[in-house]
Amino acid sequence: MIVRHTFAPPNNARLSHLCGPMDEHLRTIEAGLQVSIAHRHEQFKIDGPKAKANRALEVLQALYEIAARPIAADKVQLMLAGDGEMAQDADGAMLLQTRRSDLKARTPTQSVYLENIASHDITFGIGPAGTGKTYLAVAMAVDALERASVQRIVLTRPAVEAGEKLGFLPGDLSQKVDPYLRPLYDALYDLMGPDRVAKAFERNTLEIAPLAFMRGRTLNNAFIILDEAQNTTPEQMKMFLTRIGFGSKCVVTGDVSQIDLPKGQLSGLVEAEHILKRVKGIAHTRFTSKDVVRHPLVARIVDAYDAARKA
């Protein structure tokens, strides 16, 4: 397969830094991915197996983003290091590099979800509480960081009460929004351990912030998770989805039966699922009560509420 790409508008300094001295960086990518890269000025041609050629293009695009200055050889190697196949157990189940050595999909839908995240830049996980949507997404993010497939993890949630009611809570802004972000902290502590989480914050390889903090940013080489997405407005959802940059993955999770927005306000998750259902590169995974992995009563509660809603 041949992939062609043109960097526009052309920037000779960036192109020089991208290619490296005597095209050193291009040769590193060729050797690492078993592809052939030819270029003339801002036009690049990549020849190789489909998956490898597409991966090489992703690496080139990510490098171009940081090519305002010369790029160190180890930086190129770091980006390529994340290209290895994800580990599998004897049954073919995906194994994730987290503190939980026993962590893997426990239902067929969870398996599809993990595969969708691994193979798509944007994945929606929609379903009831207890199905592992957020936990597995955070586990995939930790795994990607461990394999150097991304350089940082960004986790965010909408603070539904971020209007007048938030002002009545005690403390500074961090203390006000902390309750909304606590489930994300809990998942990280379980998957990484408190010490590693603290160090990741210090090194800026981990960030947890309210959704409003995402406005105006472009997130490159990051694993981004939007949790509780049913409580976004359509405007917030569009803003979030357009934050994704080169070399990044994005997972959006939510439960459309638990919308806490003001009455009459359309959920950004509901709208996005409808608008983006046929967009190439975006995967949608739907969970049901059969995927609940908490106490058996949780699945029965979900079914009872679904039945009452349909009655």
C-alpha positions as CSV (number, residue, x, y, z in Angstrom):
1,M,0.0,0.0,0.0
2,I,1.2,3.5,-0.8
3,V,0.2,6.4,1.4
4,R,0.7,10.0,0.2
5,H,0.7,13.1,2.4
6,T,1.5,16.7,1.8
7,F,2.4,19.0,4.7
8,A,0.6,22.3,4.1
9,P,1.4,25.1,4.3
10,P,5.0,24.0,3.8
11,N,7.6,25.0,6.4
12,N,11.1,24.3,5.4
13,A,12.5,24.5,8.9
14,R,9.9,22.0,10.2
15,L,10.5,19.7,7.3
16,S,14.2,19.7,7.9
17,H,13.8,18.9,11.6
18,L,11.2,16.3,10.8
19,C,13.5,14.4,8.4
20,G,16.6,14.8,10.6
21,P,20.3,15.2,9.5
22,M,20.7,13.3,6.2
23,D,17.1,12.0,6.6
24,E,18.1,10.1,9.7
25,H,14.7,10.2,11.3
26,L,13.1,8.9,8.1
27,R,15.5,6.0,8.0
28,T,14.7,5.2,11.7
29,I,11.0,5.1,10.9
30,E,11.6,2.9,7.8
31,A,13.7,0.4,9.9
32,G,11.3,0.4,12.8
33,L,8.1,-0.1,10.7
34,Q,9.5,-2.0,7.6
35,V,8.2,0.7,5.2
36,S,9.8,2.8,2.5
37,I,9.6,6.6,2.8
38,A,10.3,9.0,-0.1
39,H,9.8,12.7,-0.1
40,R,10.2,15.7,-2.3
41,H,10.0,19.0,-0.3
42,E,6.6,18.8,1.6
43,Q,5.3,15.8,-0.3
44,F,5.8,12.4,1.3
45,K,5.2,8.9,-0.1
46,I,5.1,5.9,2.2
47,D,5.1,2.4,0.8
48,G,4.5,-0.7,2.9
49,P,1.8,-2.9,4.5
50,K,-1.4,-1.0,5.2
51,A,-1.2,-0.9,9.0
52,K,2.5,-0.1,9.0
53,A,2.2,2.6,6.3
54,N,-0.7,4.3,8.2
55,R,1.3,4.1,11.5
56,A,4.3,5.7,9.7
57,L,2.1,8.5,8.6
58,E,0.9,9.0,12.1
59,V,4.4,9.2,13.4
60,L,5.4,11.7,10.7
61,Q,2.4,13.9,11.5
62,A,3.2,13.8,15.2
63,L,6.8,14.7,14.6
64,Y,5.9,17.6,12.4
65,E,3.8,19.0,15.2
66,I,6.9,19.2,17.4
67,A,9.4,20.1,14.6
68,A,9.6,23.8,15.4
69,R,13.0,22.8,16.9
70,P,15.4,20.0,16.1
71,I,14.1,16.6,17.1
72,A,16.4,14.2,19.1
73,A,16.9,10.7,17.8
74,D,15.6,9.2,21.0
75,K,12.3,11.1,20.6
76,V,11.7,9.3,17.3
77,Q,12.5,6.0,18.9
78,L,10.1,6.8,21.7
79,M,7.3,7.4,19.3
80,L,8.0,4.1,17.5
81,A,8.2,2.2,20.8
82,G,4.5,2.3,21.1
83,D,3.9,0.4,17.8
84,G,4.3,-3.1,19.2
85,E,1.4,-5.5,19.3
86,M,-0.6,-5.6,22.5
87,A,0.0,-8.7,24.5
88,Q,-2.6,-11.5,24.6
89,D,-3.1,-14.5,26.9
90,A,-3.5,-18.1,25.8
91,D,-7.2,-17.6,25.0
92,G,-6.4,-14.5,22.8
93,A,-7.7,-12.0,25.4
94,M,-5.9,-8.7,25.4
95,L,-3.5,-8.2,28.3
96,L,-2.9,-4.7,29.6
97,Q,0.2,-3.4,31.3
98,T,-1.2,-2.2,34.6
99,R,-0.7,-3.0,38.3
100,R,-3.7,-5.4,37.9
101,S,-2.0,-8.5,36.3
102,D,-5.4,-10.2,36.1
103,L,-7.1,-7.4,34.2
104,K,-8.8,-8.5,31.0
105,A,-12.2,-8.4,29.3
106,R,-14.9,-10.4,31.2
107,T,-17.7,-10.2,28.6
108,P,-17.8,-10.4,24.8
109,T,-18.8,-6.7,24.6
110,Q,-15.9,-5.7,26.8
111,S,-13.6,-7.6,24.4
112,V,-15.0,-5.7,21.4
113,Y,-14.7,-2.4,23.4
114,L,-11.0,-3.0,24.0
115,E,-10.4,-4.0,20.4
116,N,-12.2,-0.9,19.2
117,I,-10.1,1.4,21.4
118,A,-6.9,-0.3,20.2
119,S,-7.8,0.1,16.5
120,H,-9.6,3.4,16.4
121,D,-8.6,7.0,17.2
122,I,-12.0,7.8,18.8
123,T,-14.2,5.2,20.6
124,F,-17.6,5.7,22.2
125,G,-18.5,3.4,25.1
126,I,-22.2,3.8,26.0
127,G,-24.2,1.7,28.5
128,P,-25.3,1.3,32.1
129,A,-23.3,1.6,35.3
130,G,-21.1,-1.3,36.3
131,T,-20.1,-2.4,32.8
132,G,-16.5,-1.3,33.1
133,K,-16.7,1.5,30.5
134,T,-14.5,4.0,32.4
135,Y,-12.3,1.5,34.2
136,L,-11.3,-0.3,31.0
137,A,-10.7,3.0,29.2
138,V,-8.4,4.1,32.0
139,A,-6.7,0.7,31.9
140,M,-6.1,1.1,28.1
141,A,-4.7,4.6,28.8
142,V,-2.3,3.3,31.4
143,D,-1.2,0.5,29.1
144,A,-0.6,3.0,26.3
145,L,1.5,5.2,28.6
146,E,3.5,2.1,29.8
147,R,4.2,1.1,26.2
148,A,5.2,4.7,25.3
149,S,2.4,4.7,22.7
150,V,1.4,8.1,24.2
151,Q,3.3,10.7,26.2
152,R,0.5,11.6,28.6
153,I,-3.0,10.7,29.9
154,V,-5.7,13.4,30.0
155,L,-8.9,12.5,31.9
156,T,-11.9,14.8,32.0
157,R,-15.5,15.0,33.1
158,P,-18.3,17.6,32.9
159,A,-19.0,19.2,36.2
160,V,-22.8,19.4,35.8
161,E,-23.2,21.7,38.8
162,A,-20.5,24.0,37.5
163,G,-23.0,26.9,37.3
164,E,-24.5,28.6,40.3
165,K,-24.7,25.6,42.6
166,L,-20.9,24.9,42.5
167,G,-20.3,28.3,44.0
168,F,-22.1,27.3,47.2
169,L,-19.6,24.5,47.8
170,P,-16.8,25.2,50.3
171,G,-13.1,25.5,49.2
172,D,-11.2,26.6,46.2
173,L,-11.9,25.6,42.6
174,S,-9.8,22.4,42.9
175,Q,-11.8,21.3,46.0
176,K,-15.1,22.2,44.4
177,V,-14.5,20.0,41.3
178,D,-12.7,17.2,43.1
179,P,-15.9,15.2,43.9
180,Y,-16.8,15.1,40.1
181,L,-13.3,13.7,39.3
182,R,-12.9,11.3,42.2
183,P,-14.0,8.1,40.3
184,L,-11.1,8.8,37.8
185,Y,-8.6,9.1,40.7
186,D,-9.9,5.8,42.2
187,A,-9.4,4.0,38.9
188,L,-5.9,5.4,38.5
189,Y,-4.9,4.5,42.1
190,D,-6.1,0.9,41.5
191,L,-4.3,0.5,38.1
192,M,-1.1,2.4,38.9
193,G,-0.8,2.7,42.6
194,P,-0.8,6.0,44.6
195,D,2.9,6.6,44.4
196,R,3.1,6.3,40.6
197,V,0.0,8.4,40.2
198,A,1.7,11.2,42.3
199,K,4.9,11.0,40.2
200,A,2.9,11.1,37.0
201,F,1.2,14.3,38.1
202,E,4.6,15.8,39.0
203,R,6.0,14.9,35.5
204,N,2.9,16.2,33.7
205,T,2.3,12.8,32.1
206,L,-1.1,12.7,33.9
207,E,-3.8,15.4,34.0
208,I,-7.3,15.3,35.4
209,A,-9.5,18.3,34.8
210,P,-13.1,19.5,34.4
211,L,-14.3,19.6,30.8
212,A,-14.3,23.4,30.7
213,F,-10.5,23.4,31.0
214,M,-10.2,21.7,27.6
215,R,-11.4,24.7,25.6
216,G,-8.8,26.1,23.2
217,R,-6.3,23.3,23.6
218,T,-4.9,20.8,21.1
219,L,-3.8,17.5,22.7
220,N,-1.1,15.7,20.7
221,N,0.4,12.3,21.6
222,A,-2.1,11.8,24.4
223,F,-4.7,9.3,25.6
224,I,-7.8,11.4,26.3
225,I,-10.9,10.1,28.2
226,L,-14.2,12.0,28.5
227,D,-16.2,10.3,31.3
228,E,-19.9,10.9,32.1
229,A,-20.3,12.3,28.6
230,Q,-24.1,12.1,28.8
231,N,-23.9,15.3,30.8
232,T,-22.2,17.3,28.1
233,T,-24.1,19.8,25.9
234,P,-23.8,19.4,22.1
235,E,-21.5,22.4,22.1
236,Q,-19.3,20.9,24.8
237,M,-19.1,17.6,23.0
238,K,-18.1,19.2,19.7
239,M,-15.5,21.3,21.5
240,F,-14.0,18.2,23.2
241,L,-13.9,16.0,20.1
242,T,-12.0,18.7,18.2
243,R,-9.3,18.8,20.8
244,I,-7.7,15.6,19.6
245,G,-4.3,16.0,17.9
246,F,-1.8,13.9,16.1
247,G,-0.8,10.6,17.8
248,S,-3.7,10.7,20.2
249,K,-6.5,8.4,21.1
250,C,-9.8,9.5,22.6
251,V,-12.5,7.5,24.5
252,V,-15.9,8.9,25.3
253,T,-17.9,7.0,28.0
254,G,-21.4,7.6,29.3
255,D,-24.8,6.3,30.3
256,V,-27.7,7.9,28.3
257,S,-30.2,6.7,31.0
258,Q,-28.5,8.9,33.6
259,I,-28.6,12.3,32.1
260,D,-28.5,15.1,34.7
261,L,-28.8,18.1,32.3
262,P,-31.6,20.6,32.8
263,K,-35.0,19.4,31.4
264,G,-35.2,19.9,27.7
265,Q,-31.4,20.2,27.2
266,L,-30.2,17.8,24.5
267,S,-27.3,15.6,25.6
268,G,-24.1,16.0,23.6
269,L,-23.5,12.2,23.8
270,V,-26.9,11.4,22.4
271,E,-26.4,13.8,19.5
272,A,-22.8,12.7,18.8
273,E,-23.8,9.0,18.7
274,H,-26.4,9.9,16.0
275,I,-24.2,12.3,14.0
276,L,-21.0,10.3,14.1
277,K,-22.3,6.8,13.7
278,R,-20.9,6.4,10.1
279,V,-17.8,8.5,10.4
280,K,-14.7,6.5,9.5
281,G,-12.2,6.1,12.3
282,I,-14.8,6.3,15.1
283,A,-16.0,3.2,16.9
284,H,-19.2,2.8,18.9
285,T,-19.6,0.1,21.6
286,R,-23.0,-0.4,23.3
287,F,-23.1,-2.2,26.6
288,T,-26.2,-3.8,28.2
289,S,-27.1,-5.2,31.6
290,K,-25.5,-8.5,30.5
291,D,-22.1,-6.7,30.7
292,V,-22.5,-5.5,34.3
293,V,-19.6,-6.9,36.3
294,R,-20.6,-5.5,39.7
295,H,-23.0,-7.2,42.2
296,P,-25.7,-9.3,40.4
297,L,-28.4,-7.0,41.8
298,V,-27.0,-4.1,39.7
299,A,-27.9,-5.9,36.5
300,R,-31.4,-6.6,37.8
301,I,-31.8,-3.0,38.8
302,V,-30.8,-1.8,35.4
303,D,-33.3,-4.2,33.7
304,A,-36.1,-3.1,36.1
305,Y,-35.6,0.6,35.3
306,D,-35.4,-0.1,31.5
307,A,-38.6,-2.1,31.7
308,A,-40.3,0.7,33.7
309,R,-39.1,3.3,31.2
310,K,-40.6,1.3,28.2
311,A,-43.9,0.7,30.0
